[in-house]
Amino acid sequence: MNLPLNSVPIEETHLEPLRHLLTALADDHLILGHRHSEWTGLGPILEEDIAFSSIAQDQMGHALGFYTLLHEYFGTPDPDIHAFTRNEAAFSCCQLVEWPIGEYDFSLVRHLFFDLAAGLRMETLSHSSFKPLAQLATKIRGEVKYHMFHAKTMVGQLGNSSETVRSRLQTTINRQFGLALGMFESRPDEQILDDANIAPIEAKWRERWLEALHTILESAGLHLPDPDRTEPVYGGRKGYHTEFLQPLLTEMTEVFRLDPQAEW
C-alpha cells in the first residue's frame, strides 16, 4: 500500500522509521546549533567567534529543513511549534549535543565529531529513495563541507602545535568519545529504511565515521580511542537526556513562550 504524502508516495511501513530518523536529525541540529551560538562574543579569537556563530546559524537552518519535512509529509505541527513546545522527554537528540560549551577544546572536538558524522549522513542521504530528503540532504551537504574544513583545520593546527596542546586535545577526545558514539544509537525499525534505500542503519554510518576520524586524528598527531573498549552513551534517541537539556530548552524558548501566536 502506498500513502500519497504531498504527492510523494511512500510505503506505510516506512512512515514511523522515517519519522524517527528525521526527528533525530532535526533535534540534533537544533540543540547543537543553540550550543554553538553560545560562543557568540566569547570565542578565543575573533575568527572563531564568527566561525561558531556562522555554523550555529547553518545548523538552525538544517533543523528547520528537517522539521519542515516532518510537518509537510508526516503531519507534525508547524516547525516553530514542534521545536519550541516539547519537553525534554519528547526530544530525540543524542546526549553529545546537550552538554554546555565548556572550554574551547570541548566545543572544537564536539564540532569535529558531529560534523564529520553529519557530512557522512548527508552524503548518503543525498541518494535516498525518499526524494524530498535527498534534495534537502544535498543542500545541507554543501554547507557541512565548510564546517568540516573548519574543524579539520583547527584540530590540525592545534594538534601539531605543541605537546601541551596536543595532550589536552587528546584528553578531551578520550573523554568525549563515548558521547560521540552515542550519535549512532540504533533507530526503531531502521533496517526497513536500509532495505528501501531510504537511509542506512546506524552501524554503517558508525563504521565509516570511525575510519574517517582515524585519518583526521592521525594527521594531527592524535589517536582514535578504541571503540571496542569505550561504552557508548545511549538513551537520547529514546528520550533519556542529561541534566543539561531541559534548562537549555527553557532558556531557548523563553521569548517564544511569551506569545506563541506572534509573527516576527
Residue frames as qw, qx, qy, qz and C-alpha x, y, z in Angstrom:
[[0.000, 0.889, 0.459, 0.000, 0.00, 0.00, 0.00],
 [0.411, 0.206, -0.005, 0.888, 1.29, 3.48, -0.88],
 [0.128, -0.808, -0.447, 0.362, 0.29, 6.59, 1.02],
 [0.425, 0.611, 0.198, 0.638, 0.44, 9.70, -1.20],
 [0.409, -0.709, -0.245, 0.520, 2.04, 12.18, 1.18],
 [0.046, 0.821, -0.124, -0.556, 2.10, 15.57, -0.52],
 [0.724, 0.624, -0.173, -0.235, 2.28, 13.77, -3.88],
 [0.206, 0.566, -0.795, 0.072, 5.32, 11.70, -2.80],
 [0.905, -0.184, -0.263, -0.281, 4.33, 8.05, -2.42],
 [0.046, 0.503, -0.788, 0.352, 5.88, 6.14, 0.46],
 [0.577, -0.175, -0.794, -0.072, 5.18, 2.71, 1.86],
 [0.582, -0.695, -0.111, -0.408, 3.11, 2.71, 5.04],
 [0.892, -0.329, -0.163, 0.263, 5.73, 0.57, 6.81],
 [0.575, 0.281, -0.107, 0.761, 8.34, 3.29, 6.17],
 [0.155, -0.829, -0.183, -0.505, 6.42, 6.06, 7.91],
 [0.649, -0.760, -0.005, -0.013, 7.38, 5.57, 11.55],
 [0.806, -0.178, 0.114, 0.553, 11.05, 4.65, 10.92],
 [0.404, 0.497, 0.185, 0.745, 11.45, 7.69, 8.67],
 [0.296, -0.863, -0.137, -0.386, 9.74, 9.97, 11.17],
 [0.772, -0.585, 0.012, 0.247, 12.13, 8.73, 13.87],
 [0.699, 0.097, 0.164, 0.690, 15.14, 9.44, 11.65],
 [0.167, 0.675, 0.202, 0.690, 14.02, 12.93, 10.67],
 [0.491, -0.841, -0.122, -0.193, 13.19, 13.84, 14.27],
 [0.801, -0.409, 0.054, 0.434, 16.60, 12.70, 15.49],
 [0.546, 0.292, 0.198, 0.760, 18.37, 14.69, 12.76],
 [0.070, -0.792, -0.221, -0.564, 16.28, 17.79, 13.41],
 [0.624, -0.776, -0.086, -0.028, 16.72, 17.68, 17.17],
 [0.788, -0.178, 0.061, 0.585, 20.50, 17.10, 16.92],
 [0.393, 0.405, 0.186, 0.804, 20.99, 20.13, 14.69],
 [0.268, -0.829, -0.238, -0.430, 18.62, 22.34, 16.70],
 [0.697, -0.703, -0.058, 0.127, 20.29, 21.69, 20.05],
 [0.718, -0.146, 0.134, 0.668, 23.88, 21.85, 18.83],
 [0.252, 0.632, 0.253, 0.687, 23.04, 24.99, 16.87],
 [0.393, -0.874, -0.116, -0.262, 21.93, 26.63, 20.11],
 [0.785, -0.496, 0.058, 0.367, 25.05, 25.40, 21.91],
 [0.616, 0.200, 0.205, 0.733, 27.35, 26.76, 19.18],
 [0.037, 0.807, 0.242, 0.537, 25.52, 30.10, 19.27],
 [0.592, -0.789, -0.118, 0.115, 26.66, 30.49, 22.88],
 [0.696, -0.137, 0.125, 0.694, 30.18, 31.17, 21.55],
 [0.242, 0.774, 0.260, 0.524, 28.98, 34.45, 20.03],
 [0.157, -0.892, 0.154, -0.395, 31.12, 37.11, 21.68],
 [0.718, -0.603, 0.341, -0.068, 33.14, 34.53, 23.62],
 [0.917, 0.344, -0.084, 0.183, 35.42, 32.94, 21.02],
 [0.718, -0.457, 0.082, 0.519, 39.14, 32.73, 21.88],
 [0.235, -0.220, 0.344, 0.882, 39.87, 34.80, 18.76],
 [0.423, 0.411, 0.057, -0.806, 37.58, 36.85, 16.55],
 [0.410, 0.249, -0.717, -0.506, 37.70, 34.35, 13.68],
 [0.188, -0.124, -0.967, 0.117, 36.47, 31.55, 15.94],
 [0.239, 0.368, 0.489, -0.754, 33.72, 33.74, 17.36],
 [0.486, 0.407, -0.247, -0.733, 32.50, 34.32, 13.80],
 [0.322, 0.186, -0.889, -0.267, 33.02, 30.69, 12.73],
 [0.021, -0.216, -0.926, 0.308, 30.96, 29.16, 15.53],
 [0.335, 0.441, 0.315, -0.771, 28.23, 31.76, 15.10],
 [0.457, 0.379, -0.484, -0.643, 28.04, 31.01, 11.37],
 [0.254, 0.045, -0.963, -0.074, 27.98, 27.25, 11.92],
 [0.154, 0.294, 0.745, -0.578, 25.24, 27.70, 14.52],
 [0.449, 0.434, 0.005, -0.781, 23.13, 29.62, 12.01],
 [0.425, 0.258, -0.754, -0.429, 23.60, 26.87, 9.42],
 [0.135, -0.068, -0.972, 0.182, 22.61, 24.17, 11.89],
 [0.315, 0.370, 0.513, -0.708, 19.46, 26.01, 12.86],
 [0.511, 0.413, -0.317, -0.684, 18.62, 26.16, 9.17],
 [0.316, 0.146, -0.923, -0.162, 19.24, 22.42, 8.85],
 [0.103, 0.220, 0.842, -0.482, 16.94, 21.77, 11.79],
 [0.444, 0.425, 0.151, -0.774, 14.25, 23.90, 10.14],
 [0.452, 0.323, -0.648, -0.521, 14.60, 21.86, 6.96],
 [0.220, -0.029, -0.973, 0.070, 14.08, 18.57, 8.77],
 [0.194, 0.340, 0.651, -0.650, 11.20, 19.94, 10.85],
 [0.452, 0.395, -0.159, -0.784, 9.60, 21.22, 7.65],
 [0.397, 0.137, -0.849, -0.319, 9.76, 17.74, 6.10],
 [0.063, -0.198, -0.905, 0.371, 8.13, 16.35, 9.22],
 [0.297, 0.409, 0.341, -0.792, 5.39, 18.98, 9.02],
 [0.468, 0.400, -0.349, -0.707, 4.71, 18.62, 5.30],
 [0.546, 0.194, -0.764, -0.283, 4.91, 14.86, 4.95],
 [0.400, -0.117, -0.872, 0.256, 4.16, 13.46, 8.41],
 [0.376, -0.694, -0.458, -0.409, 1.66, 15.90, 9.86],
 [0.512, -0.351, -0.443, 0.647, 3.71, 17.15, 12.81],
 [0.037, -0.903, -0.302, 0.303, 2.98, 20.70, 14.00],
 [0.341, 0.917, -0.100, 0.184, 4.45, 23.82, 12.40],
 [0.719, 0.271, -0.401, 0.499, 8.28, 23.75, 12.76],
 [0.019, -0.517, 0.377, -0.768, 8.35, 26.51, 15.38],
 [0.754, -0.390, 0.093, -0.521, 5.64, 24.83, 17.44],
 [0.968, 0.005, -0.244, 0.056, 7.33, 21.44, 17.12],
 [0.579, 0.370, -0.415, 0.596, 10.74, 22.81, 18.07],
 [0.036, 0.392, -0.371, 0.841, 9.71, 25.06, 20.94],
 [0.640, -0.365, 0.069, -0.673, 6.81, 23.38, 22.75],
 [0.888, -0.077, -0.452, -0.014, 8.13, 19.90, 23.57],
 [0.553, -0.751, 0.347, -0.102, 9.72, 18.95, 26.87],
 [0.054, -0.632, 0.762, 0.132, 12.99, 17.05, 27.08],
 [0.586, -0.022, 0.803, -0.100, 11.42, 13.57, 27.06],
 [0.687, 0.623, 0.328, -0.182, 9.95, 14.25, 23.60],
 [0.244, 0.832, -0.441, -0.232, 13.35, 15.10, 22.09],
 [0.985, 0.112, 0.097, 0.088, 15.40, 12.51, 20.20],
 [0.302, 0.844, -0.413, 0.161, 18.77, 14.28, 20.17],
 [0.819, 0.025, -0.445, 0.362, 21.89, 12.39, 21.17],
 [0.549, -0.777, -0.186, 0.245, 23.39, 13.41, 24.51],
 [0.628, 0.014, 0.117, 0.769, 26.58, 14.72, 22.88],
 [0.146, 0.549, 0.274, 0.776, 24.85, 17.88, 21.67],
 [0.440, -0.789, -0.393, -0.173, 23.29, 18.70, 25.03],
 [0.672, -0.390, -0.232, 0.585, 26.40, 19.45, 27.05],
 [0.045, -0.960, -0.025, 0.275, 27.33, 23.08, 27.76],
 [0.599, 0.763, -0.209, 0.126, 30.05, 24.56, 25.55],
 [0.846, -0.397, 0.032, 0.353, 32.75, 24.24, 28.22],
 [0.294, -0.647, 0.374, 0.596, 36.26, 25.27, 27.24],
 [0.460, 0.625, -0.341, -0.531, 37.13, 25.82, 23.59],
 [0.071, 0.327, -0.925, -0.181, 38.74, 22.38, 23.18],
 [0.381, 0.240, 0.839, -0.307, 35.49, 20.68, 24.25],
 [0.529, 0.652, 0.235, -0.490, 33.40, 22.55, 21.67],
 [0.289, 0.632, -0.586, -0.418, 36.00, 22.09, 18.93],
 [0.092, -0.155, 0.982, 0.053, 36.21, 18.32, 19.43],
 [0.438, 0.429, 0.697, -0.371, 32.41, 18.05, 19.56],
 [0.431, 0.706, -0.117, -0.549, 32.25, 20.13, 16.38],
 [0.167, 0.460, -0.815, -0.311, 34.64, 17.71, 14.65],
 [0.235, 0.072, 0.959, -0.143, 32.82, 14.61, 15.88],
 [0.446, 0.542, 0.545, -0.459, 29.36, 15.89, 14.97],
 [0.440, 0.711, -0.158, -0.525, 30.03, 17.50, 11.61],
 [0.035, 0.352, -0.891, -0.284, 32.07, 14.55, 10.39],
 [0.276, 0.267, 0.910, -0.158, 29.04, 12.36, 11.13],
 [0.401, 0.675, 0.306, -0.539, 26.68, 14.93, 9.60],
 [0.248, 0.611, -0.518, -0.545, 28.73, 15.09, 6.41],
 [0.033, -0.117, 0.978, 0.172, 28.68, 11.31, 6.03],
 [0.327, 0.453, 0.751, -0.353, 24.95, 11.20, 6.73],
 [0.392, 0.711, 0.070, -0.579, 24.14, 13.88, 4.17],
 [0.111, 0.458, -0.748, -0.468, 26.38, 12.28, 1.55],
 [0.104, 0.121, 0.986, 0.051, 24.41, 9.03, 1.85],
 [0.261, 0.583, 0.639, -0.429, 21.00, 10.66, 2.24],
 [0.226, 0.566, -0.258, -0.749, 21.55, 12.77, -0.88],
 [0.284, 0.160, -0.832, -0.449, 20.92, 9.48, -2.73],
 [0.337, 0.141, 0.788, -0.495, 17.90, 8.49, -0.63],
 [0.022, 0.332, 0.835, 0.438, 14.94, 6.96, -2.45],
 [0.069, -0.807, -0.533, 0.245, 12.77, 9.42, -0.47],
 [0.477, 0.528, 0.206, 0.672, 13.33, 12.35, -2.83],
 [0.193, -0.923, -0.073, -0.325, 12.39, 15.22, -0.51],
 [0.718, -0.639, 0.180, 0.208, 15.03, 14.00, 1.94],
 [0.763, 0.131, 0.274, 0.570, 17.58, 13.54, -0.85],
 [0.264, 0.771, 0.176, 0.552, 17.06, 17.11, -2.02],
 [0.410, -0.894, 0.062, -0.170, 17.43, 18.54, 1.48],
 [0.829, -0.400, 0.224, 0.319, 20.50, 16.43, 2.23],
 [0.661, 0.422, 0.207, 0.586, 22.16, 17.62, -0.97],
 [0.008, 0.882, 0.025, 0.471, 21.75, 21.24, 0.14],
 [0.633, -0.755, 0.161, -0.059, 22.96, 20.57, 3.67],
 [0.910, -0.026, 0.136, 0.390, 25.91, 18.52, 2.44],
 [0.479, 0.641, 0.019, 0.600, 27.39, 21.58, 0.74],
 [0.265, -0.849, 0.143, -0.435, 27.24, 23.61, 3.94],
 [0.855, -0.491, 0.165, 0.030, 28.62, 20.84, 6.17],
 [0.820, 0.342, -0.033, 0.458, 31.63, 20.59, 3.85],
 [0.176, 0.720, -0.210, 0.638, 32.74, 24.02, 5.07],
 [0.675, -0.656, 0.165, -0.294, 32.04, 23.08, 8.69],
 [0.964, -0.131, 0.088, 0.213, 34.38, 20.13, 8.31],
 [0.579, 0.573, -0.124, 0.567, 37.04, 22.24, 6.65],
 [0.210, -0.780, 0.242, -0.538, 37.00, 24.49, 9.71],
 [0.843, -0.481, 0.181, -0.160, 37.04, 21.63, 12.21],
 [0.934, 0.123, 0.022, 0.334, 39.85, 19.74, 10.48],
 [0.390, 0.696, -0.170, 0.579, 41.92, 22.92, 10.08],
 [0.351, -0.754, 0.279, -0.480, 41.68, 23.92, 13.73],
 [0.922, -0.335, 0.188, -0.035, 42.25, 20.41, 15.10],
 [0.850, 0.337, -0.034, 0.404, 45.21, 20.00, 12.77],
 [0.202, 0.757, -0.233, 0.576, 46.77, 23.31, 13.76],
 [0.538, -0.670, 0.312, -0.404, 46.35, 22.70, 17.48],
 [0.980, -0.155, 0.121, 0.013, 47.33, 19.05, 17.37],
 [0.804, 0.321, -0.027, 0.499, 50.56, 19.88, 15.57],
 [0.002, 0.911, -0.105, 0.399, 51.41, 22.94, 17.67],
 [0.034, -0.581, 0.679, -0.447, 52.87, 21.74, 20.98],
 [0.379, -0.050, -0.915, 0.127, 52.90, 18.68, 23.20],
 [0.100, 0.176, 0.608, -0.768, 50.90, 20.51, 25.88],
 [0.525, 0.249, -0.053, -0.812, 48.11, 21.46, 23.49],
 [0.562, 0.153, -0.739, -0.340, 48.12, 18.06, 21.81],
 [0.204, -0.061, -0.902, 0.375, 47.86, 16.31, 25.20],
 [0.296, 0.235, 0.436, -0.817, 44.91, 18.48, 26.18],
 [0.590, 0.246, -0.344, -0.688, 43.13, 17.76, 22.90],
 [0.463, 0.097, -0.876, -0.092, 43.73, 14.04, 23.27],
 [0.008, 0.133, 0.797, -0.589, 42.31, 14.07, 26.78],
 [0.460, 0.282, 0.159, -0.827, 39.19, 15.84, 25.51],
 [0.573, 0.226, -0.624, -0.480, 38.82, 13.35, 22.67],
 [0.298, 0.021, -0.936, 0.185, 39.11, 10.42, 25.08],
 [0.142, 0.213, 0.654, -0.712, 36.55, 11.87, 27.49],
 [0.490, 0.366, 0.035, -0.790, 34.06, 12.76, 24.78],
 [0.200, 0.222, -0.851, -0.432, 34.37, 9.64, 22.66],
 [0.073, 0.279, 0.940, -0.184, 31.62, 7.65, 24.41],
 [0.295, 0.606, 0.334, -0.659, 29.21, 10.55, 23.91],
 [0.281, 0.496, -0.488, -0.662, 30.18, 10.71, 20.26],
 [0.061, 0.011, -0.978, -0.198, 29.50, 7.01, 19.77],
 [0.234, 0.438, 0.719, -0.486, 26.03, 7.74, 21.13],
 [0.339, 0.442, -0.225, -0.800, 25.29, 9.59, 17.88],
 [0.412, 0.207, -0.776, -0.431, 24.92, 6.15, 16.30],
 [0.401, 0.052, 0.775, -0.487, 22.33, 4.71, 18.64],
 [0.052, 0.193, 0.882, 0.427, 20.14, 2.40, 16.59],
 [0.403, 0.037, 0.000, -0.915, 16.75, 3.65, 15.47],
 [0.625, 0.175, 0.665, -0.370, 13.47, 1.70, 15.72],
 [0.749, 0.492, 0.442, -0.040, 12.90, -0.39, 12.60],
 [0.003, 0.778, -0.374, -0.505, 15.98, 1.13, 10.94],
 [0.401, -0.106, 0.833, 0.367, 16.52, -1.98, 8.82],
 [0.448, 0.668, 0.590, -0.074, 13.28, -1.17, 6.99],
 [0.196, 0.930, -0.077, -0.303, 14.76, 2.09, 5.73],
 [0.269, -0.536, 0.708, 0.373, 18.01, 0.40, 4.78],
 [0.492, 0.207, 0.827, 0.174, 16.20, -2.24, 2.74],
 [0.376, 0.809, 0.450, -0.035, 14.26, 0.50, 0.94],
 [0.554, 0.236, 0.121, 0.789, 17.40, 2.57, 0.21],
 [0.158, -0.919, -0.236, -0.274, 15.97, 5.45, 2.22],
 [0.149, -0.825, 0.452, -0.306, 18.70, 5.52, 4.89],
 [0.623, 0.209, -0.732, 0.178, 21.28, 3.02, 6.17],
 [0.737, -0.581, -0.336, 0.079, 21.34, 1.51, 9.62],
 [0.236, -0.946, 0.211, -0.066, 23.39, 3.46, 12.15],
 [0.803, -0.362, 0.380, 0.282, 26.10, 0.78, 12.34],
 [0.698, 0.460, 0.284, 0.470, 27.06, 1.51, 8.73],
 [0.091, 0.928, -0.024, 0.361, 27.43, 5.23, 9.41],
 [0.615, -0.743, 0.262, 0.029, 29.43, 4.49, 12.55],
 [0.862, -0.039, 0.318, 0.393, 31.89, 2.32, 10.64],
 [0.507, 0.651, 0.172, 0.538, 32.55, 5.00, 8.02],
 [0.223, -0.937, 0.059, -0.261, 32.80, 7.68, 10.72],
 [0.761, -0.558, 0.268, 0.194, 35.43, 5.72, 12.65],
 [0.779, 0.214, 0.286, 0.516, 37.52, 5.22, 9.51],
 [0.276, 0.793, 0.123, 0.530, 37.39, 8.88, 8.54],
 [0.435, -0.883, 0.088, -0.151, 38.02, 10.08, 12.10],
 [0.857, -0.303, 0.208, 0.362, 41.09, 7.88, 12.43],
 [0.623, 0.429, 0.208, 0.620, 42.63, 9.53, 9.36],
 [0.027, -0.885, -0.071, -0.459, 41.87, 13.06, 10.58],
 [0.633, -0.763, 0.132, -0.022, 43.24, 12.49, 14.07],
 [0.868, -0.089, 0.194, 0.448, 46.36, 10.73, 12.83],
 [0.478, 0.603, 0.130, 0.626, 47.25, 13.70, 10.62],
 [0.216, -0.857, 0.068, -0.463, 47.02, 15.93, 13.72],
 [0.265, 0.401, -0.745, 0.462, 49.30, 13.73, 15.83],
 [0.570, -0.211, 0.440, -0.661, 46.31, 12.38, 17.77],
 [0.128, 0.061, -0.978, -0.151, 44.88, 8.91, 18.06],
 [0.634, -0.256, -0.356, -0.637, 41.45, 7.33, 17.91],
 [0.469, -0.310, 0.681, -0.469, 40.30, 5.74, 21.18],
 [0.061, 0.015, -0.983, -0.170, 39.46, 2.05, 20.98],
 [0.559, -0.167, -0.175, -0.794, 35.72, 1.85, 20.20],
 [0.731, -0.146, -0.659, -0.103, 35.63, -1.72, 21.50],
 [0.488, -0.201, -0.605, 0.596, 36.78, -0.51, 24.92],
 [0.087, -0.025, 0.138, -0.986, 34.55, 2.56, 25.05],
 [0.122, 0.490, 0.831, -0.233, 30.99, 2.42, 26.34],
 [0.017, 0.399, 0.418, 0.816, 28.67, 4.38, 24.03],
 [0.123, 0.243, 0.515, -0.813, 26.41, 6.86, 25.79],
 [0.143, -0.340, -0.758, -0.538, 22.96, 5.88, 24.54],
 [0.054, -0.519, -0.711, 0.471, 19.49, 6.96, 25.60],
 [0.079, 0.374, -0.028, -0.924, 19.00, 10.25, 23.81],
 [0.260, -0.014, -0.688, -0.677, 17.17, 8.72, 20.85],
 [0.381, -0.410, -0.826, -0.068, 14.70, 7.21, 23.30],
 [0.294, -0.794, -0.219, -0.486, 14.08, 10.40, 25.28],
 [0.742, -0.580, -0.154, 0.299, 16.59, 9.91, 28.09],
 [0.382, 0.786, -0.070, 0.480, 18.72, 13.02, 28.42],
 [0.499, 0.055, -0.442, 0.743, 21.33, 14.77, 30.51],
 [0.230, -0.681, -0.490, 0.494, 20.59, 17.27, 33.23],
 [0.194, -0.332, 0.180, 0.905, 21.55, 20.00, 30.76],
 [0.092, 0.316, 0.709, 0.623, 18.81, 19.66, 28.15],
 [0.129, -0.764, -0.631, -0.033, 15.69, 20.90, 29.93],
 [0.253, -0.728, -0.112, 0.627, 17.36, 24.10, 31.23],
 [0.206, -0.170, 0.510, 0.817, 18.55, 24.78, 27.68],
 [0.003, 0.493, 0.762, 0.420, 15.05, 24.23, 26.29],
 [0.205, -0.799, -0.482, 0.294, 13.60, 26.55, 28.92],
 [0.258, -0.587, 0.127, 0.757, 16.10, 29.25, 28.04],
 [0.154, -0.067, 0.620, 0.766, 15.86, 28.98, 24.28],
 [0.077, -0.534, -0.752, -0.378, 12.03, 29.05, 24.26],
 [0.172, -0.457, -0.484, 0.726, 11.65, 31.92, 26.71],
 [0.159, 0.279, -0.153, -0.935, 10.72, 34.56, 24.12],
 [0.303, -0.123, -0.784, -0.528, 8.57, 32.17, 22.09],
 [0.282, -0.425, -0.840, 0.188, 6.52, 31.27, 25.16],
 [0.017, 0.291, 0.264, -0.920, 5.68, 34.93, 25.79],
 [0.591, 0.473, 0.133, -0.640, 3.34, 34.81, 22.78],
 [0.531, -0.043, 0.801, 0.274, 3.37, 31.60, 20.73],
 [0.488, 0.676, 0.549, 0.060, 0.99, 33.17, 18.18],
 [0.021, -0.850, 0.134, 0.509, 3.18, 36.19, 17.47],
 [0.778, 0.524, 0.188, 0.291, 4.51, 36.75, 13.95],
 [0.470, -0.652, 0.176, 0.569, 8.06, 38.05, 13.82]]
